[in-house]
């Protein structure tokens, strides 16, 4: 391994890593928000809307992210949707992750004891208050490990964004390996950066789970 090559390409690699984090962070936040809205609409919406959302979930989960990204970036202009590579990548991650997060939230709701919801309705608590104070907090704690796990999966999906020329970490590593023919150093850096990112997310998820569990215990 030649450290001088790493020093030479360090600014490019660091910039690519920063862009990877940006794409992952925005894609995860947006897909969580969309997934949360889908899960609530499936639980409380009218039947036609639930059918439509279920079809959306099955279509997105049943097709590869690469295909979805190609359709969005290269097929979008045919429908009047013209996006640069970076916005298309973030939007693609948001669309791809939303049905998975929706199903994770749905599973979290199912873990909430029915008796607590019925008791809240029996004392006349409004449904929005039940959602805000009972369903979402308890469901979030139950779903948190799965939410963190899929967030980690999304970090690895960011490498596909290099296909549409988003200059994230994979794109930078490919450039480095093409120009130097030093594939060992390039892939070592790729693995190291992703390991650091995944480890950070895992640790944050464990601390958040401990904090939320402690908070709910104190409230009860």
Residue, then its C-alpha position, 0 to 999 in steps of 0.5 A: x500500500x502506497x500512503x502517498x497516493x492516499x495523501x494525493x487524493x485525500x481532498x477528493x475522497x474527503x469531499x466525496x465522503x461528505x457528499x455521501x453523508x449528505x445524500x444519505x442524511x437527506x434521503x433517510x430523513x425524507x424517506x422516513x417522513x414519507x414512510x411515516x405519512x404513508x403508514x398513518x394514511x394506511x392506518x386511518x385513510x379510506x380504503x381506496x387510498x390504502x389500496x393505492x399506497x399498498x400498490x406503491x409499496x409493492x412496486x417500489x419494494x419489488x424493483x431494484x434501486x438501480x432501475x428506479x434511479x435510471x427511470x427517474x434520472x433518464x426517463x424523467x425528462x420524458x415526463x417533464x421532470x428534469x433534475x440534476x444528478x444530485x437532486x435526482x439521487x436524493x429524490x431516488x433514495x427518498x422514494x426507494x426508502x419510503x415504503x420500507x420505512x412505512x412497513x417498519x412504522x406499521x409494525x411498530x404500531x402493531x406492537x402498541x398494546x391495544x388496551x392502551x389505545x382503547x382506554x384512551x378512546x374510552x376517556x374521550x381522548x381525541x384521535x390526534x392526541x392518541x396518535x401523538x402521545x401514545x401510538x407514535x412514541x410507543x411505536x417508535x421505540x418498538x420500531x427503532x432497531x429496524x429503523x436504524x438497521x434500514x438507515x444503515x442499508x441506505x448508506x450502502x445504497x448511496x454507492x449506486x448514485x455514482x452511476x448517474x455521476x453524483x460525485x459521492x465517495x464511490x465516484x471519487x474512489x473509481x476516479x482514484x483507481x482509474x487514474x492510478x491503477x491502485x485498486x487496493x488503496x482505493x477499496x481500502x479507503x471505501x471500506x474504511x469510510x463506510x465502516x466509520x459511517x455505519x459504526x457511528x449510526x449504530x452507536x447513535x441508534x443504541x444511545x437514542x433507544x436507551x434515551x427513549x426507553x428511559x423517557x417513556x419509563x419516567x413518564x409512566 
